[in-house]
Amino acid sequence: MIKVLLDKLVSYEAGVPQSYGALRIYPMLGKAYCPHDYISLRKALEAGEIHISELSQSGSVPELKVINQGKHTVLILAGEELRGAKQNRILNTTVLIAPLSETILPVTCTEAGRWSYQSKEFSESGNMMQPSLKSKLVHSVSASYQMDRSARSDQHEVWADIAKLQMDHASPSDTGAMADVYETSKDKLEDFQKSFPLTSGQCGIYALIGKRFAGLDLVSSPEVWQDLYDKILRSYAMDALRSQEQCAPQDDSRPSLEELLKDARLSEFDGIGLGKELRLEKPNLTGSALIWNDHPAHLSVFPHLGNESRMNNERFHRGMRG
Protein backbone atom coordinates (compact mmCIF):
# COMPACT_ATOMS: atom_id res chain seq x y z
CA MET A 1 0.00 0.00 0.00
CA ILE A 2 2.96 2.33 0.66
CA LYS A 3 4.12 1.78 -2.93
CA VAL A 4 0.67 2.71 -4.23
CA LEU A 5 0.75 5.94 -2.20
CA LEU A 6 4.30 6.76 -3.33
CA ASP A 7 3.32 6.17 -6.96
CA LYS A 8 0.71 8.90 -6.56
CA LEU A 9 3.15 11.27 -4.86
CA VAL A 10 5.53 11.35 -7.84
CA SER A 11 3.23 14.09 -9.19
CA TYR A 12 4.75 16.45 -6.57
CA GLU A 13 8.28 17.88 -6.45
CA ALA A 14 10.13 20.16 -4.04
CA GLY A 15 10.77 23.73 -5.18
CA VAL A 16 13.46 26.23 -4.20
CA PRO A 17 13.76 26.33 -0.38
CA GLN A 18 12.94 29.42 1.68
CA SER A 19 14.31 30.18 5.16
CA TYR A 20 13.72 32.53 8.06
CA GLY A 21 14.99 32.05 11.58
CA ALA A 22 15.00 28.35 12.43
CA LEU A 23 12.37 27.49 9.79
CA ARG A 24 13.26 26.16 6.34
CA ILE A 25 10.45 25.34 3.90
CA TYR A 26 10.52 23.51 0.59
CA PRO A 27 7.40 24.42 -1.43
CA MET A 28 5.76 21.26 -2.78
CA LEU A 29 4.76 21.82 -6.41
CA GLY A 30 2.17 19.87 -8.37
CA LYS A 31 3.50 18.51 -11.67
CA ALA A 32 0.12 17.32 -12.96
CA TYR A 33 -3.43 18.60 -13.31
CA CYS A 34 -5.46 18.31 -10.09
CA PRO A 35 -7.73 15.24 -10.34
CA HIS A 36 -10.19 16.61 -7.77
CA ASP A 37 -12.90 19.26 -7.65
CA TYR A 38 -13.42 20.72 -4.17
CA ILE A 39 -13.21 24.05 -2.37
CA SER A 40 -11.73 25.16 0.95
CA LEU A 41 -13.61 25.72 4.21
CA ARG A 42 -12.89 29.44 3.80
CA LYS A 43 -14.50 29.64 0.35
CA ALA A 44 -17.52 27.58 1.47
CA LEU A 45 -18.14 29.78 4.51
CA GLU A 46 -17.72 33.00 2.51
CA ALA A 47 -20.26 31.74 -0.05
CA GLY A 48 -22.70 30.70 2.68
CA GLU A 49 -22.76 27.15 1.31
CA ILE A 50 -21.73 25.40 4.51
CA HIS A 51 -23.07 25.70 8.06
CA ILE A 52 -21.30 24.22 11.10
CA SER A 53 -23.03 24.18 14.48
CA GLU A 54 -23.26 22.33 17.78
CA LEU A 55 -24.84 18.90 17.56
CA SER A 56 -27.81 20.15 19.60
CA GLN A 57 -28.75 23.12 21.76
CA SER A 58 -26.95 21.55 24.73
CA GLY A 59 -23.90 20.65 22.59
CA SER A 60 -21.44 17.76 22.61
CA VAL A 61 -17.72 18.51 23.07
CA PRO A 62 -16.38 15.81 20.67
CA GLU A 63 -18.93 16.28 17.86
CA LEU A 64 -20.28 19.00 15.59
CA LYS A 65 -22.81 19.04 12.76
CA VAL A 66 -21.98 20.32 9.29
CA ILE A 67 -24.60 20.94 6.61
CA ASN A 68 -23.41 21.52 3.06
CA GLN A 69 -26.19 23.27 1.16
CA GLY A 70 -24.02 24.08 -1.85
CA LYS A 71 -23.01 22.37 -5.06
CA HIS A 72 -19.31 22.04 -4.13
CA THR A 73 -17.44 19.37 -2.21
CA VAL A 74 -15.68 21.03 0.76
CA LEU A 75 -12.29 20.05 2.21
CA ILE A 76 -11.65 20.65 5.93
CA LEU A 77 -8.24 19.63 7.28
CA ALA A 78 -7.35 17.88 10.52
CA GLY A 79 -6.20 20.58 12.95
CA GLU A 80 -8.13 23.36 11.20
CA GLU A 81 -9.77 25.48 13.91
CA LEU A 82 -13.40 26.59 14.07
CA ARG A 83 -14.34 29.61 16.19
CA GLY A 84 -17.61 30.30 17.99
CA ALA A 85 -20.68 28.43 19.27
CA LYS A 86 -20.05 27.02 22.78
CA GLN A 87 -16.24 26.66 22.44
CA ASN A 88 -13.59 26.65 19.72
CA ARG A 89 -12.80 23.25 18.15
CA ILE A 90 -10.40 21.64 15.72
CA LEU A 91 -11.13 18.80 13.29
CA ASN A 92 -9.72 15.45 14.45
CA THR A 93 -9.24 14.21 10.90
CA THR A 94 -9.43 15.55 7.36
CA VAL A 95 -12.86 15.34 5.75
CA LEU A 96 -14.42 15.91 2.34
CA ILE A 97 -18.02 17.07 2.75
CA ALA A 98 -20.24 16.07 -0.17
CA PRO A 99 -22.63 18.60 -1.73
CA LEU A 100 -26.16 18.67 -0.28
CA SER A 101 -25.24 16.54 2.72
CA GLU A 102 -25.24 16.53 6.52
CA THR A 103 -22.24 15.08 8.39
CA ILE A 104 -21.21 14.64 12.03
CA LEU A 105 -17.66 15.88 12.53
CA PRO A 106 -15.27 14.41 15.16
CA VAL A 107 -13.64 17.38 16.90
CA THR A 108 -11.50 18.40 19.88
CA CYS A 109 -11.89 21.48 22.06
CA THR A 110 -9.18 24.16 21.93
CA GLU A 111 -10.79 26.46 24.52
CA ALA A 112 -11.07 24.66 27.84
CA GLY A 113 -12.54 27.54 29.85
CA ARG A 114 -15.69 28.32 27.87
CA TRP A 115 -18.95 26.38 27.49
CA SER A 116 -21.45 29.07 26.51
CA TYR A 117 -22.75 30.31 23.19
CA GLN A 118 -20.67 32.97 21.48
CA SER A 119 -22.51 32.53 18.18
CA LYS A 120 -25.07 30.16 16.70
CA GLU A 121 -22.68 28.83 14.06
CA PHE A 122 -18.94 28.43 13.69
CA SER A 123 -16.68 30.61 11.60
CA GLU A 124 -13.11 30.07 10.43
CA SER A 125 -10.64 31.12 13.13
CA GLY A 126 -7.76 31.46 10.68
CA ASN A 127 -5.64 29.11 12.81
CA MET A 128 -4.24 25.62 12.37
CA MET A 129 -2.95 23.50 15.24
CA GLN A 130 0.88 23.54 15.39
CA PRO A 131 2.62 20.47 13.92
CA SER A 132 4.17 19.52 17.29
CA LEU A 133 0.69 19.34 18.81
CA LYS A 134 -0.95 17.99 15.69
CA SER A 135 1.46 15.06 15.68
CA LYS A 136 -0.02 13.95 19.01
CA LEU A 137 -3.56 14.52 17.73
CA VAL A 138 -2.95 12.46 14.58
CA HIS A 139 -1.36 9.63 16.57
CA SER A 140 -4.14 9.63 19.16
CA VAL A 141 -6.83 9.48 16.47
CA SER A 142 -4.96 6.65 14.73
CA ALA A 143 -5.04 4.70 18.00
CA SER A 144 -8.79 5.33 18.20
CA TYR A 145 -9.30 4.06 14.65
CA GLN A 146 -7.39 0.89 15.50
CA MET A 147 -9.42 0.36 18.69
CA ASP A 148 -12.95 0.84 17.40
CA ARG A 149 -12.81 2.66 14.03
CA SER A 150 -13.78 5.99 15.58
CA ALA A 151 -11.88 9.28 15.22
CA ARG A 152 -11.62 10.26 18.90
CA SER A 153 -8.69 12.20 20.34
CA ASP A 154 -7.16 12.50 23.80
CA GLN A 155 -8.90 15.73 24.85
CA HIS A 156 -7.00 16.08 28.13
CA GLU A 157 -3.66 15.80 26.33
CA VAL A 158 -4.72 18.59 23.94
CA TRP A 159 -5.76 20.87 26.82
CA ALA A 160 -2.44 20.19 28.59
CA ASP A 161 -0.48 20.94 25.40
CA ILE A 162 -2.34 24.23 24.86
CA ALA A 163 -1.70 25.23 28.48
CA LYS A 164 2.04 24.63 27.96
CA LEU A 165 1.89 26.54 24.70
CA GLN A 166 0.43 29.52 26.56
CA MET A 167 3.24 29.36 29.11
CA ASP A 168 5.96 29.08 26.45
CA HIS A 169 4.62 32.11 24.60
CA ALA A 170 3.78 34.08 27.77
CA SER A 171 0.19 34.28 26.54
CA PRO A 172 -2.35 33.92 29.35
CA SER A 173 -5.95 33.32 28.27
CA ASP A 174 -9.13 33.66 30.31
CA THR A 175 -10.65 30.68 28.51
CA GLY A 176 -7.49 28.69 27.75
CA ALA A 177 -7.94 29.36 24.03
CA MET A 178 -5.31 28.31 21.50
CA ALA A 179 -6.46 31.26 19.37
CA ASP A 180 -5.27 33.71 22.03
CA VAL A 181 -1.70 32.46 21.68
CA TYR A 182 -1.79 33.19 17.96
CA GLU A 183 -3.12 36.67 18.68
CA THR A 184 -0.30 37.36 21.17
CA SER A 185 2.30 36.22 18.61
CA LYS A 186 0.72 38.10 15.69
CA ASP A 187 3.61 40.52 15.01
CA LYS A 188 6.26 37.79 15.05
CA LEU A 189 4.16 35.60 12.78
CA GLU A 190 3.83 38.42 10.25
CA ASP A 191 7.64 38.45 9.91
CA PHE A 192 7.52 34.77 8.96
CA GLN A 193 4.72 35.33 6.46
CA LYS A 194 6.74 38.02 4.66
CA SER A 195 9.68 35.61 4.35
CA PHE A 196 7.76 32.71 2.79
CA PRO A 197 5.85 33.96 -0.26
CA LEU A 198 3.54 31.54 -2.03
CA THR A 199 5.16 29.84 -5.03
CA SER A 200 3.31 29.39 -8.31
CA GLY A 201 1.82 25.91 -8.54
CA GLN A 202 2.41 25.26 -4.83
CA CYS A 203 0.33 22.50 -3.25
CA GLY A 204 2.12 22.01 0.06
CA ILE A 205 5.20 22.40 2.22
CA TYR A 206 8.02 20.19 3.49
CA ALA A 207 9.40 21.87 6.62
CA LEU A 208 12.55 21.67 8.73
CA ILE A 209 13.17 23.45 12.03
CA GLY A 210 16.91 23.60 12.45
CA LYS A 211 18.07 20.27 11.02
CA ARG A 212 15.00 18.45 12.31
CA PHE A 213 12.11 17.32 10.12
CA ALA A 214 9.10 19.36 11.28
CA GLY A 215 6.33 18.15 9.00
CA LEU A 216 4.86 17.69 5.55
CA ASP A 217 1.47 19.00 4.43
CA LEU A 218 0.06 18.89 0.92
CA VAL A 219 -3.27 18.94 -0.90
CA SER A 220 -4.06 18.05 -4.51
CA SER A 221 -5.41 21.49 -5.49
CA PRO A 222 -3.14 24.57 -5.83
CA GLU A 223 -6.23 26.81 -5.65
CA VAL A 224 -7.29 25.34 -2.31
CA TRP A 225 -3.70 25.50 -1.03
CA GLN A 226 -3.79 29.28 -1.56
CA ASP A 227 -6.64 29.49 0.98
CA LEU A 228 -4.85 27.20 3.45
CA TYR A 229 -1.30 28.50 3.13
CA ASP A 230 -1.43 31.39 5.61
CA LYS A 231 -2.77 29.30 8.49
CA ILE A 232 -0.52 26.30 7.79
CA LEU A 233 2.58 28.49 7.48
CA ARG A 234 1.79 30.27 10.76
CA SER A 235 1.37 26.91 12.52
CA TYR A 236 4.92 25.92 11.53
CA ALA A 237 6.18 29.38 12.50
CA MET A 238 4.69 28.92 15.98
CA ASP A 239 6.78 25.76 16.41
CA ALA A 240 9.87 27.56 15.11
CA LEU A 241 9.35 30.31 17.69
CA ARG A 242 9.32 27.69 20.47
CA SER A 243 12.42 25.94 19.13
CA GLN A 244 15.87 26.17 20.70
CA GLU A 245 17.30 26.28 17.18
CA GLN A 246 18.58 29.67 16.02
CA CYS A 247 18.87 29.16 12.28
CA ALA A 248 17.82 26.81 9.49
CA PRO A 249 20.30 24.45 7.78
CA GLN A 250 21.85 25.72 4.56
CA ASP A 251 22.43 22.31 2.98
CA ASP A 252 19.72 20.19 1.35
CA SER A 253 19.85 17.33 3.85
CA ARG A 254 16.14 16.45 3.96
CA PRO A 255 15.00 12.88 3.25
CA SER A 256 12.96 12.26 0.10
CA LEU A 257 9.28 11.34 0.34
CA GLU A 258 10.25 7.74 -0.37
CA GLU A 259 12.80 7.74 2.46
CA LEU A 260 10.34 9.47 4.77
CA LEU A 261 7.57 6.91 4.23
CA LYS A 262 9.74 3.81 3.84
CA ASP A 263 8.62 0.89 6.05
CA ALA A 264 5.58 2.80 7.35
CA ARG A 265 2.51 0.78 8.27
CA LEU A 266 -0.68 1.95 6.56
CA SER A 267 -4.19 1.12 7.76
CA GLU A 268 -7.26 1.93 5.67
CA PHE A 269 -10.62 3.13 7.00
CA ASP A 270 -13.77 4.67 5.57
CA GLY A 271 -13.57 8.46 5.51
CA ILE A 272 -15.92 10.50 7.70
CA GLY A 273 -17.22 12.07 4.48
CA LEU A 274 -16.07 11.13 0.98
CA GLY A 275 -13.04 8.97 0.25
CA LYS A 276 -10.87 6.51 2.12
CA GLU A 277 -8.64 7.41 5.03
CA LEU A 278 -5.12 6.01 5.43
CA ARG A 279 -3.42 6.20 8.84
CA LEU A 280 0.38 6.06 8.68
CA GLU A 281 2.57 4.91 11.56
CA LYS A 282 6.25 4.07 12.02
CA PRO A 283 8.54 4.42 15.06
CA ASN A 284 9.50 8.02 14.36
CA LEU A 285 6.61 9.30 12.23
CA THR A 286 2.83 9.58 12.27
CA GLY A 287 0.51 10.79 9.55
CA SER A 288 -2.65 10.41 7.53
CA ALA A 289 -3.87 10.65 3.96
CA LEU A 290 -7.36 11.10 2.52
CA ILE A 291 -7.71 9.23 -0.77
CA TRP A 292 -10.48 10.27 -3.14
CA ASN A 293 -10.90 8.81 -6.63
CA ASP A 294 -7.65 6.87 -6.15
CA HIS A 295 -5.53 9.99 -5.49
CA PRO A 296 -4.52 11.71 -2.23
CA ALA A 297 -6.61 14.84 -1.65
CA HIS A 298 -4.55 15.53 1.49
CA LEU A 299 -1.41 14.09 3.07
CA SER A 300 0.21 15.12 6.34
CA VAL A 301 3.25 13.56 8.05
CA PHE A 302 4.84 14.63 11.34
CA PRO A 303 7.65 13.55 13.68
CA HIS A 304 6.43 11.05 16.25
CA LEU A 305 7.21 11.09 19.98
CA GLY A 306 7.70 7.35 20.14
CA ASN A 307 6.58 4.36 22.16
CA GLU A 308 5.70 6.19 25.40
CA SER A 309 3.18 8.37 23.56
CA ARG A 310 1.72 5.31 21.84
CA MET A 311 1.25 3.43 25.10
CA ASN A 312 -0.35 6.44 26.78
CA ASN A 313 -2.81 6.83 23.90
CA GLU A 314 -3.66 3.12 23.84
CA ARG A 315 -4.37 3.21 27.60
CA PHE A 316 -6.56 6.28 27.09
CA HIS A 317 -8.61 4.70 24.32
CA ARG A 318 -9.00 1.39 26.19
CA GLY A 319 -10.37 3.44 29.09
CA MET A 320 -12.81 5.19 26.76
CA ARG A 321 -14.05 1.83 25.45
CA GLY A 322 -14.53 0.45 28.95
Secondary structure as the mmCIF struct_conf table of DSSP 4:
data_model
#
loop_
_struct_conf.conf_type_id
_struct_conf.id
_struct_conf.beg_label_comp_id
_struct_conf.beg_label_asym_id
_struct_conf.beg_label_seq_id
_struct_conf.end_label_comp_id
_struct_conf.end_label_asym_id
_struct_conf.end_label_seq_id
HELX_RH_AL_P HELX_RH_AL_P1 ILE A 2 LEU A 9
TURN_TY1_P TURN_TY1_P1 VAL A 10 SER A 11
STRN STRN1 TYR A 12 ALA A 14
STRN STRN2 GLN A 18 TYR A 20
TURN_TY1_P TURN_TY1_P2 GLY A 21 ALA A 22
STRN STRN3 LEU A 23 GLY A 30
BEND BEND1 ALA A 32 ALA A 32
STRN STRN4 ILE A 39 SER A 40
HELX_RH_AL_P HELX_RH_AL_P2 LEU A 41 GLU A 46
TURN_TY1_P TURN_TY1_P3 ALA A 47 GLY A 48
STRN STRN5 ILE A 50 GLU A 54
BEND BEND2 LEU A 55 SER A 58
STRN STRN6 SER A 60 SER A 60
TURN_TY1_P TURN_TY1_P4 VAL A 61 PRO A 62
STRN STRN7 GLU A 63 ASN A 68
BEND BEND3 GLY A 70 HIS A 72
STRN STRN8 VAL A 74 ILE A 76
TURN_TY1_P TURN_TY1_P5 ALA A 78 GLY A 79
STRN STRN9 GLU A 80 GLY A 84
TURN_TY1_P TURN_TY1_P6 ALA A 85 LYS A 86
BEND BEND4 GLN A 87 GLN A 87
STRN STRN10 ARG A 89 LEU A 91
BEND BEND5 ASN A 92 THR A 93
STRN STRN11 VAL A 95 ILE A 97
HELX_LH_PP_P HELX_LH_PP_P1 ALA A 98 ALA A 98
TURN_TY1_P TURN_TY1_P7 PRO A 99 LEU A 100
STRN STRN12 SER A 101 CYS A 109
BEND BEND6 THR A 110 THR A 110
STRN STRN13 GLU A 111 GLU A 111
TURN_TY1_P TURN_TY1_P8 ALA A 112 GLY A 113
BEND BEND7 SER A 116 SER A 116
BEND BEND8 GLN A 118 GLN A 118
BEND BEND9 LYS A 120 LYS A 120
STRN STRN14 GLU A 121 GLU A 121
STRN STRN15 PHE A 122 MET A 128
HELX_RH_AL_P HELX_RH_AL_P3 PRO A 131 ASP A 148
BEND BEND10 ARG A 149 ARG A 149
HELX_RH_AL_P HELX_RH_AL_P4 GLN A 155 ASP A 168
TURN_TY1_P TURN_TY1_P9 HIS A 169 ALA A 170
TURN_TY1_P TURN_TY1_P10 ASP A 174 THR A 175
STRN STRN16 ALA A 177 ALA A 177
HELX_RH_AL_P HELX_RH_AL_P5 MET A 178 THR A 184
TURN_TY1_P TURN_TY1_P11 SER A 185 SER A 185
HELX_RH_AL_P HELX_RH_AL_P6 LYS A 186 SER A 195
BEND BEND11 PHE A 196 PHE A 196
HELX_LH_PP_P HELX_LH_PP_P2 PRO A 197 THR A 199
TURN_TY1_P TURN_TY1_P12 SER A 200 GLY A 201
STRN STRN17 GLN A 202 ILE A 209
TURN_TY1_P TURN_TY1_P13 GLY A 210 LYS A 211
STRN STRN18 ARG A 212 VAL A 219
BEND BEND12 SER A 220 SER A 220
HELX_RH_AL_P HELX_RH_AL_P7 PRO A 222 ARG A 242
BEND BEND13 GLN A 244 GLN A 244
BEND BEND14 CYS A 247 CYS A 247
BEND BEND15 GLN A 250 ASP A 251
HELX_LH_PP_P HELX_LH_PP_P3 ARG A 254 SER A 256
HELX_RH_AL_P HELX_RH_AL_P8 LEU A 257 LEU A 261
TURN_TY1_P TURN_TY1_P14 LYS A 262 ASP A 263
STRN STRN19 ARG A 265 ASP A 270
BEND BEND16 ILE A 272 GLY A 275
STRN STRN20 LYS A 276 LYS A 282
TURN_TY1_P TURN_TY1_P15 PRO A 283 ASN A 284
STRN STRN21 LEU A 285 TRP A 292
TURN_TY1_P TURN_TY1_P16 ASN A 293 ASP A 294
STRN STRN22 HIS A 295 PRO A 303
HELX_RH_AL_P HELX_RH_AL_P9 ASN A 307 ARG A 321
#
